[in-house]
Every structure is written in structure tokens, then in C-alpha cells.
Amino acid sequence: MTYYEILNITASADENEVKRAFRKLAMKYHPDVNTSPDASDRFKLVYIAYEILSDSYKRKMYDELLESKKQNAGYSNYGYSYQGSQAQNVADWDRTAHQRARAYSEMQYKDFKETLLDKISFQVNQALAFILFFALLSGGMVAIGFGWIEFNSQVNGAKSLGILAFIFGGTMTYFAMTALYNIIKIWRG
């Protein structure tokens, strides 16, 4: 079973899909929430799959090893039969992920949620805040440019339109810079 199959996603899934799948399955299989005997093992597998697939470099190496496995190059996920330096890297990541998964599975669900799941939500929210920042900044710059063109135009009433565009563009730029300032302030703690 591949890490993609564990998270119920395709190999073409983007980073947000990986995070969503992990959140959904982690909430379902955390041993504090799920009382079935295999919940802890399933939770650990879900976490290990997430740790490898959420990191673009690890994921690229994992995908290359999956491809080489198809060509009988000697990679095995859970039996730890690895060959070559690339495979050794994935083996090391697997072991580290197993240790973290064990620690997270032994945590109370509330602590796990605060430690990892809320952190993932925070990262997604920060990405959306950056998108908003760039949209506002771009819109503000376009409006200022349009205002400049209109202000220097010889057409009747264009100067008024140019001034309004300057004001609108300046306001958008101000909100974009305020958003960026708040994002940086949150990152610095």
C-alpha cells in the first residue's frame, strides 16, 4: 500500500489536498477518538504518509522510489528493505516519521489537535492571507497606474477620474501593506 492510498488521494494531489486528507483521517483515527483496536496503527500510518507527502523534496524522492519499485529496484515501505542512498534517505525519514507518529498517537487528542492540526490550519490561513495581500497590492498598483494615465490625459473629466483612481489605488495599497505587516507580526510571535 502506498502513502497515497493510505491518505485516499491520487499521486497528482496538491499540498492542500494532502493536508485536508491528513486532517480528516487524523481526526478519524486518533486513538483518543477512535476506540477500535487498530486505530493507533492506522493513525501512525496516516501520519507517516502525511509527513512524507507534505514535504515536496521527500515526496519527489518517494515518487522516484515508487517508480523504481515498479522496475524491481528494491524499495519496500514497511519491511525496511532499501537500496541506494536515495532509498536510505526515505528509510531515515520513515523511521523519524514512525517516532513522531508514535508520540502523536500517545498524546491526548486535544493536545495533538493544538500541536499539529491547528498548525496546519494556521499555515493554510497564512497562505490565503498572502494571496489577499498580493491581490490587494496588484489591484492598488493597477489603479494607481490607471490614475496616472487618466490624470495626464487631455480628455475632459479625465483628471477627476485619475484622482479617484489614485485614491482607490492608494487605499488598496495601504490595506495590502497593513495585511503584510500583520502577517509578519504574527510570524515573529
C-alpha angles and dihedrals in degrees: 000000000000127000088250091057091048090056092040093237135120125251088251093059114128126229094269092052089052091051093047092049091048094049092049095048095039090055089048099047106031105127092233090059103031117054098190114121094242096046094101093051092046091048091052092051091049091051094047091050090049094049093053098040097043093060111073095210094047090045092052091051091045091051090050090051092048088053092049090048088060086057092048096254094148110259120144125174107210102016092062094227100149131163131193131017094283091053090047090056091054090046090054091047089048092054093047091048090050090055093049091044090053091050093048092047090053092051121093110260092245091056092044091051092051093044102046116000095051090046090057091050089049091054092050091048091050090052090052090048090054091050089052090048093053092045092052093044093048092047091048093051092048091049092049090049091049089048091052092051093047094044090055093043122111093219117115112259093011093113090059091049089047092053091049090049090050091052093046093046092046091051092050091048091049092053091046092053091045089053091050091049091052092047091052091045091053092048092051089052 
